[in-house]
Amino acid sequence: MKNMKDSSYNNIEIQNKGAILEFILVGLSTTTEIQTSLFWVFILIYVIALTANFILILTICTFRKLHTPMYFFIVNLSLVNVISISVTTPKLLFRLWTRGKTISFYGCIAQSYLFIWTLGTELLLLSFMAFDRYVAICNPLQYTMIMRKQVCASIAIGVWVVGLVNSSTHSGLILQLSFCNANVINHFFCDIPPLLHLSCSDITLNEIVLSSSDVIFGIGCCGLTVTSYFFIIRAIFRIRSTEGKKKAFSTCSSHFIVVSIFYSSVIYTYIRPSSAYSLDQDKHIALLYSVVTPVANPIIYSLRNKDFKEGLRALTKTIGLLS
């Protein structure tokens, strides 16, 4: 009898363990026809995103006229975009093609870790890019001294490291949680809010750390960006010539468009009390900052920029000569 009880207990323990060995991602749709259509849409978006970002990086690296602080930050932004969309989209494509919905527990944590790393890094990068435009327009005579190579390199290293520390903190805390028998994530990738929603542990510490992170990365970065643009707009209106105003607006309008799309979707998703989360709605909003933004960034920065177009033509000629 004792052996039977022990065996029964062990079986229950294994079943409980098995429940958290993998998660089930609901995805964007359960309809087969829609899943097939979504597969081709997302594979097209993914190819365009990778191609556009790599072309942007290659053009900037090979054309000396683009070796400026602004383009240095754009290269870092493109690298973030490549990593960000590669963290979520390939797994999404695999699920849409095979109809499989499972992801291993540690695979889920790794996906969340990498995505939060890129998310925090991008928020910081966009705020420093706004500061770069502020210095260029409001303090043009001191621009080369303020935004010198050493400063730009330090900023770039700093944002990647800070994003890494932030992501490591969240992932470490999630690893301490228990999920009992709840393993169905109403999302198309492993994000922090739906993971916390599933946990049967006390998530107070996770929510405190997440709120603190939201204030620093979300409100802090957004505040720095808004402040920079306040002074930029004020300086532009003080320019007397119409041509001068147009030139000043053109140097920061692209960045402002990117910031508006990215910040609005991220702030909506993360800077809310957990009781206000709507997972069905949030996973569609998440498409903006996880899939749409990595495609939009290189297109916006390249199509509205004369110097980049010149560099792209030079790159095309060089490739033509080599072939």
Salt bridges, closest charged atoms under 4 A:
ASP132 OD2 - ARG133 NH2 2.77
ASP282 OD2 - ARG272 NH2 2.73
ASP307 OD1 - LYS65 NZ 3.54
GLU310 OE1 - LYS65 NZ 3.26
